[in-house]
Amino acid sequence: MKKIWSYLRHSDPKLRFSWYCLQLGLFIFPFTPALGAVGLFLSGLITFAQEFRKIHKYPLYRGFIFLSLFLVITVVFAVDKITAFLGLFNLLPFFLLFIGWSRLIKTTAQLRRISWILTINSLPVLIIGMGELFLGWNTPKLWSSIFGWMLVAGGNPPNRMASTFNYANILAGYLAIVFILSLGLWLQEWRRFRTRRQGDRETRRKGDKEIGRQRELSSPSIFLFVTFAVIANFAGLILTNSRNAWVIALVACLAYAFYQGWRLIVAFVMGIATSILLAAFAPSPIAELFRKFVPAFFWARFNDQLYPDRPVALMRTTQWNVAWELTMQRPLTGWGLRNFSDIYEAKMNLWLGHPHNLFLMLSAETGLVTTLLYFGLLGWIFIKGVSLIRALPKQDKLIAFSYLLVFVGWILFNTVDVTLFDFRLNTLSWLILGAIYGVGKTVISEQ
C-alpha cells in the first residue's frame, strides 16, 4: 500500500495536494463533471496561486495575458456585448488553469499517470454507450440535473453512440484523445513485455529507479488489459460514426507505425485509408469496385450519401464561407464571441452553435490579430513538445510523442468541429496542453 501511495504522489511536497486533486478529479470527470471539475480546478488554481510570482518570468505566460486583454477588448466592439462577455468564460479561466497545470505537471511519470487514468475510466464510458446504443438504456430527466448528462435510447443522434457525453461528436472527441494515449501505453507495455520475455540484460544493468518501478508494474495482465482498452476505444470511435474521429484514429495509427518503423503496418493503414477514399470519391467504375469490400457504413459517411438530404445551411462548406465573409468585414475586431450563431441564423434562417472550424470561428468573432496570437501561442507549445521529445532519454520519448500526437489530433478535430463549447473536452484539451508545456519546460531547463 505504501508503494502504491508513493506512486500516486508528487515529488514536490507543496504540490502533492494539487496533484491528488487532479488525479481524483480526472478519474470521475466523465461521470460527474461538476464534482470532477472541483478537483481539476482546485489542482490548477491552487498551483497558479502558489506559483503566481514566477509567472511573469515566462514569455508564453505573458503571451496568454496579452491574449486575454485582446479578447476583453473585442467584447467592446461586439454586436451583442453580453453574449460576447459570457463567451470569455470558455477561454480566460482555462488560460489560468493551463498555467497552473503546466507548473504542476513536470515529469514523464505524471504523463503516464494521466494516460492510465483516462484509459481506465474510458471503459465504463464505453459500457454505458453500448447499453445506450444496443440495449436501449435511457435516463430520467432528474438524472441530468444530478450528474450533468443523460442517455437517449439508441444514441444521440440516432444510431450514434453518445454515452455520458450527450452527443456523438463530443464522445468522439473524448475517445480520440483516449485512443491515442492508450495506444501509446500499449506500445510501452508491448516493449516491456518483449523485454521481459527476452531477458534484456542491458535494461537490468541500468539500475535506474524509474525503470525498475516500471518493470515491477509491468505484467502480462497489464498488457492484456491495455490491449483490450485500445480495441474497445477503437470500436467506440467507429460507433460514434464521426468522420473526423475516424481520420484522427487512422492518422494516429500511421504516426505510431512510422515512429516504430513498422513498414507493413504503415502500408496496411495506408491501404485501408486509400480504399475508403476510393470507394467514397473515385469515378463510378473504380468506386463500385472498392464498394464491394468496403462497408457502406464508412464510404457513405465520408461522401455524405449516408445522409443525402441535409440542408445546405448545415453543410460545413456553407458555414466556413459565411465565417470567412464575416472575418473580411471586420478583420481587426470581429463580431464578438458567441455572436456567430445569431448572425448565421439571421442570414441562413437556421440556428447553428458554431461554424465547425475553430480558426474561422475565432477570426469571425475576435478578428485576425487575436486569432493569430491564439494559434501562435499554441504553436509555441507544440514546438516545446517537439523539443521535449528530442531532449528525453529513449525510454521516455514514446509517452511524450503520444501527448504531442494528441495535440495534432486536437488540431485536426477542430478543423471540422469546435471542442471549445463542451466543458469536459475543453478542460481535457487544456490539461493536455499544460502537461506538454510543463514537462517540456522542466526537462529542457534542467539540461
C-alpha positions in Angstrom: 0.0 0.0 0.0 2.9 2.4 0.8 4.4 1.7 -2.6 1.1 2.5 -4.4 0.7 5.7 -2.4 4.3 6.8 -3.3 3.5 6.1 -6.9 0.5 8.4 -6.8 2.2 11.3 -5.1 4.1 14.3 -6.4 7.8 14.7 -5.9 7.4 18.3 -4.7 5.7 18.2 -1.2 4.0 21.6 -1.7 2.3 20.4 -4.9 1.1 17.0 -3.6 -2.4 18.1 -2.6 -2.9 19.7 -6.0 -1.7 16.5 -7.7 -4.0 14.3 -5.7 -6.9 16.7 -6.6 -6.0 16.4 -10.3 -5.9 12.6 -10.3 -9.2 12.2 -8.4 -11.0 14.9 -10.4 -9.8 13.4 -13.7 -10.9 9.9 -12.7 -14.5 10.9 -12.0 -14.8 13.7 -14.6 -16.5 11.7 -17.4 -19.2 10.6 -14.9 -19.9 13.5 -12.6 -18.5 16.6 -14.5 -19.3 19.1 -11.8 -17.7 17.1 -9.0 -14.7 16.2 -11.1 -14.2 19.8 -12.1 -13.8 20.7 -8.4 -10.7 18.5 -8.2 -9.3 19.6 -11.5 -9.9 23.3 -11.0 -8.5 23.2 -7.4 -5.4 21.5 -8.7 -4.8 24.2 -11.4 -5.9 27.3 -9.4 -4.0 26.3 -6.2 -0.8 25.7 -8.2 -1.4 29.0 -10.0 -1.7 30.9 -6.7 1.5 29.2 -5.4 3.5 30.0 -8.5 2.0 33.4 -9.2 5.2 35.4 -8.5 7.1 33.3 -11.1 4.6 33.5 -13.9 5.7 36.9 -15.3 9.2 35.4 -16.0 8.0 33.2 -18.8 7.2 34.7 -22.2 4.5 32.2 -23.1 2.5 33.1 -19.9 2.9 36.8 -20.8 1.6 35.9 -24.2 -1.6 34.5 -22.7 -2.0 37.6 -20.6 -1.9 39.8 -23.8 -4.3 37.4 -25.5 -6.7 37.8 -22.6 -6.5 41.6 -22.9 -7.2 41.4 -26.7 -10.2 39.1 -26.1 -11.6 41.6 -23.5 -11.2 44.4 -26.0 -13.2 42.5 -28.6 -16.1 42.5 -26.3 -16.3 46.3 -26.5 -16.8 46.0 -30.3 -19.2 43.0 -30.3 -22.7 43.2 -31.8 -24.1 41.6 -28.6 -21.8 42.6 -25.8 -23.4 40.5 -23.1 -23.1 37.3 -25.2 -19.5 38.1 -26.1 -18.7 38.7 -22.4 -20.2 35.3 -21.5 -18.1 33.8 -24.3 -14.9 34.8 -22.4 -15.6 32.1 -19.9 -14.9 29.5 -22.5 -11.3 30.8 -22.7 -10.0 33.0 -19.9 -10.4 30.6 -16.9 -8.7 27.9 -18.9 -5.7 30.1 -19.6 -5.3 30.3 -15.8 -5.7 26.5 -15.5 -3.2 25.9 -18.3 -0.6 28.0 -16.4 -1.4 26.2 -13.1 -1.3 22.7 -14.7 1.9 23.4 -16.6 3.5 24.3 -13.2 2.1 21.2 -11.6 2.9 18.5 -14.3 6.7 18.2 -14.6 7.7 14.6 -15.3 7.0 11.9 -17.8 5.8 9.7 -14.9 3.0 12.1 -14.4 2.2 12.0 -18.1 1.9 8.2 -17.8 -0.3 8.5 -14.8 -2.8 10.8 -16.6 -2.8 8.4 -19.6 -3.6 5.4 -17.3 -6.4 7.3 -15.6 -8.0 8.3 -18.9 -7.6 4.8 -20.3 -9.2 3.1 -17.2 -12.2 5.4 -16.9 -12.9 5.2 -20.6 -14.1 1.6 -20.2 -17.2 2.4 -18.1 -18.0 5.2 -20.6 -17.9 2.7 -23.4 -20.0 0.2 -21.4 -22.7 2.8 -20.8 -22.5 3.8 -24.5 -23.0 0.2 -25.6 -26.0 -0.1 -23.3 -27.5 3.1 -24.7 -26.9 2.1 -28.3 -27.8 -1.6 -28.3 -29.9 -2.2 -25.1 -32.0 0.9 -25.2 -30.7 2.3 -21.9 -32.0 5.8 -21.1 -32.2 8.0 -18.0 -35.0 10.1 -16.4 -34.9 13.9 -16.6 -33.8 14.2 -13.0 -30.6 12.2 -13.8 -29.3 15.1 -16.0 -29.7 17.7 -13.2 -27.7 15.5 -10.8 -24.9 14.1 -13.0 -24.8 16.6 -15.9 -25.5 14.0 -18.6 -28.4 11.8 -19.9 -28.8 8.7 -22.0 -31.1 8.6 -25.0 -32.1 5.1 -26.1 -30.4 4.4 -29.5 -27.9 7.1 -29.2 -27.8 10.8 -30.0 -28.1 11.5 -32.9 -30.0 8.2 -33.5 -27.7 5.1 -34.2 -24.6 7.0 -33.0 -23.1 6.3 -29.6 -23.0 9.3 -27.2 -22.8 7.7 -23.7 -22.1 10.1 -20.9 -21.1 12.9 -23.3 -24.7 13.6 -24.5 -23.8 13.9 -28.2 -21.8 11.5 -30.6 -19.3 14.1 -31.8 -18.4 15.1 -28.3 -17.9 11.5 -27.3 -15.8 11.0 -30.4 -13.5 13.9 -29.4 -13.0 12.3 -25.9 -12.4 8.9 -27.4 -9.9 10.2 -29.9 -7.8 11.6 -27.0 -8.1 8.4 -25.0 -7.4 6.1 -28.0 -4.1 7.9 -28.8 -2.9 7.8 -25.2 -4.0 4.2 -24.7 -2.3 3.2 -27.9 0.9 4.9 -26.6 0.6 2.9 -23.3 0.0 -0.3 -25.3 3.3 0.2 -27.2 5.1 0.9 -24.0 3.7 -2.3 -22.4 4.4 -4.2 -25.6 8.1 -3.2 -25.4 8.3 -4.2 -21.7 6.5 -7.5 -22.5 9.1 -8.3 -25.2 12.0 -7.2 -22.9 10.7 -9.3 -20.1 10.4 -12.4 -22.3 13.8 -11.9 -23.9 15.5 -11.1 -20.6 17.0 -7.9 -21.7 20.3 -7.7 -19.8 21.0 -4.1 -20.8 17.9 -2.8 -19.1 18.7 -4.8 -15.9 22.2 -3.3 -15.7 20.9 0.3 -15.8 19.8 0.2 -12.3 17.5 3.3 -12.8 14.8 3.5 -10.2 12.1 4.7 -12.6 12.8 1.8 -15.0 12.9 -0.6 -12.0 9.5 0.6 -10.8 8.0 0.4 -14.3 9.3 -3.2 -14.7 7.6 -4.1 -11.4 4.4 -2.6 -12.6 4.6 -4.4 -15.9 3.0 -7.8 -16.3 1.1 -9.9 -18.8 -2.2 -9.0 -17.2 -1.4 -5.2 -17.6 -0.5 -5.8 -21.2 -3.8 -7.7 -21.8 -5.8 -5.0 -20.1 -4.4 -2.2 -22.2 -4.8 -4.3 -25.3 -8.5 -4.7 -24.5 -8.7 -0.9 -23.8 -7.2 0.0 -27.2 -9.6 -2.3 -29.0 -12.6 -1.1 -27.0 -11.8 2.6 -27.7 -11.3 1.9 -31.4 -14.7 0.2 -31.5 -16.2 3.1 -29.6 -14.8 5.5 -32.2 -16.4 3.6 -35.0 -19.7 3.5 -33.2 -19.7 7.3 -32.8 -20.0 7.5 -36.6 -17.7 10.5 -36.6 -15.7 11.0 -39.8 -13.4 13.4 -38.0 -12.6 10.8 -35.3 -12.0 8.1 -37.9 -9.4 10.2 -39.7 -7.7 11.1 -36.4 -7.5 7.4 -35.4 -6.0 6.4 -38.8 -3.5 9.3 -38.6 -2.6 8.2 -35.0 -2.0 4.6 -36.1 0.0 5.7 -39.1 2.1 8.1 -36.9 2.8 5.4 -34.3 3.7 2.9 -37.1 6.2 5.4 -38.6 7.6 6.1 -35.1 8.1 2.4 -34.5 9.5 1.8 -38.0 6.7 -0.8 -38.8 6.6 -0.6 -42.6 4.0 -3.3 -43.0 1.5 -1.6 -40.7 2.1 1.7 -42.4 1.3 0.0 -45.7 -1.8 -1.6 -44.1 -3.2 1.6 -42.7 -2.5 3.5 -45.9 -4.3 0.7 -47.8 -7.4 1.0 -45.6 -7.5 4.8 -45.9 -7.0 4.7 -49.7 -9.7 2.0 -50.1 -12.2 4.0 -48.2 -11.4 7.2 -50.1 -11.6 5.5 -53.5 -14.9 3.9 -52.5 -16.3 7.3 -51.5 -14.9 9.7 -54.1 -13.4 7.8 -57.1 -15.1 7.8 -60.5 -18.0 5.3 -60.7 -16.3 2.2 -62.2 -13.4 2.4 -59.6 -15.7 3.3 -56.7 -18.1 0.4 -57.4 -15.1 -2.0 -57.4 -14.0 -0.8 -54.0 -17.5 -0.7 -52.6 -17.7 -4.5 -53.0 -15.4 -4.9 -49.9 -15.5 -1.5 -48.1 -18.7 -1.3 -46.0 -21.1 1.5 -47.0 -21.1 2.5 -43.3 -17.7 4.1 -43.9 -17.6 5.3 -47.5 -21.2 6.6 -47.5 -20.5 8.6 -44.3 -17.5 10.3 -45.9 -19.2 11.4 -49.1 -22.5 12.2 -47.2 -24.6 9.6 -49.1 -25.5 8.2 -45.7 -27.4 11.5 -45.0 -28.3 12.7 -48.5 -31.0 15.2 -47.6 -29.0 17.6 -45.3 -29.9 21.3 -45.8 -27.3 23.5 -47.5 -27.1 25.6 -44.3 -25.9 22.5 -42.4 -23.0 21.9 -44.8 -19.7 22.7 -43.3 -18.5 24.5 -46.5 -21.5 26.9 -46.2 -20.7 27.6 -42.6 -17.0 28.2 -43.5 -17.8 30.6 -46.3 -20.1 32.7 -44.1 -17.5 32.7 -41.3 -14.8 33.9 -43.7 -17.1 36.6 -45.1 -17.7 37.9 -41.6 -13.9 37.9 -41.0 -13.3 40.0 -44.1 -16.0 42.5 -43.0 -14.4 43.0 -39.5 -10.8 41.7 -39.7 -9.5 43.6 -36.7 -12.2 43.3 -34.0 -14.5 40.6 -35.2 -18.2 40.4 -34.4 -17.9 39.2 -30.8 -17.5 35.9 -29.1 -20.6 33.6 -29.5 -22.1 36.1 -31.9 -21.7 33.9 -35.0 -24.9 31.9 -34.1 -27.3 34.8 -34.2 -25.7 36.3 -37.3 -25.8 32.9 -39.1 -29.4 32.4 -38.1 -30.4 35.8 -39.5 -28.6 35.1 -42.7 -29.5 31.4 -43.3 -32.7 31.0 -41.3 -31.1 28.2 -39.2 -29.5 28.4 -35.8 -26.1 26.9 -35.5 -23.8 26.7 -32.5 -20.6 27.4 -34.3 -19.1 27.2 -37.9 -17.3 23.8 -37.3 -13.8 25.3 -37.6 -12.0 26.8 -34.6 -9.8 29.2 -36.7 -12.7 30.5 -38.8 -14.9 30.9 -35.7 -12.3 32.9 -33.8 -11.4 35.0 -36.8 -15.0 35.9 -37.4 -15.7 36.6 -33.7 -12.5 38.1 -32.4 -10.6 39.3 -35.6 -7.4 38.0 -37.3 -4.9 39.6 -34.9 -6.3 37.9 -31.8 -6.8 34.6 -33.7 -3.2 34.6 -35.0 -1.9 35.3 -31.5 -4.0 32.5 -30.1 -2.7 30.0 -32.6 0.8 31.4 -32.3 0.8 30.5 -28.6 -0.5 27.0 -29.4 2.4 26.7 -31.9 4.8 27.7 -29.2 3.5 24.8 -27.0 3.8 22.4 -30.0 7.4 23.4 -30.6 8.1 22.9 -26.9 6.7 19.4 -27.2 8.9 18.6 -30.2 12.0 19.9 -28.2 10.9 17.7 -25.3 11.0 14.5 -27.4 14.5 15.3 -28.6 15.7 16.0 -25.0 14.3 12.9 -23.3 16.1 9.6 -22.9 14.9 6.8 -25.2 12.6 5.1 -22.6 10.6 8.3 -22.1 10.3 9.5 -25.7 7.2 7.4 -26.5 5.0 8.9 -23.8 5.9 12.5 -24.9 5.3 11.5 -28.5 1.8 10.3 -27.6 0.9 13.6 -26.0 2.2 15.5 -29.0 0.1 13.2 -31.2 -3.0 14.1 -29.1 -2.1 17.8 -29.8 -2.1 17.1 -33.5 -5.4 15.1 -33.2 -6.9 18.1 -31.3 -5.9 20.4 -34.1 -7.4 18.1 -36.8 -10.6 17.7 -34.8 -11.0 21.5 -34.6 -10.6 22.0 -38.3 -14.1 20.5 -38.9 -15.6 20.9 -35.4 -15.1 23.0 -32.3 -14.4 21.5 -28.8 -14.4 24.8 -27.1 -18.1 24.7 -26.1 -18.1 21.3 -24.4 -16.9 21.7 -20.8 -15.2 18.3 -20.5 -13.5 18.4 -23.9 -12.3 22.0 -23.3 -10.9 21.0 -19.9 -9.1 17.9 -21.1 -7.6 19.9 -24.1 -6.1 22.5 -21.8 -4.9 19.8 -19.4 -3.0 18.1 -22.3 -1.5 21.4 -23.4 -0.5 22.2 -19.9 1.1 18.8 -19.5 3.1 19.1 -22.7 4.4 22.6 -21.9 5.0 21.8 -18.2 7.1 18.7 -18.8 8.9 20.3 -21.7 9.8 23.4 -19.7 11.1 21.4 -16.8 13.1 18.8 -18.7 14.7 21.3 -21.1 15.6 23.8 -18.3 17.3 21.1 -16.3 19.7 20.2 -19.1 
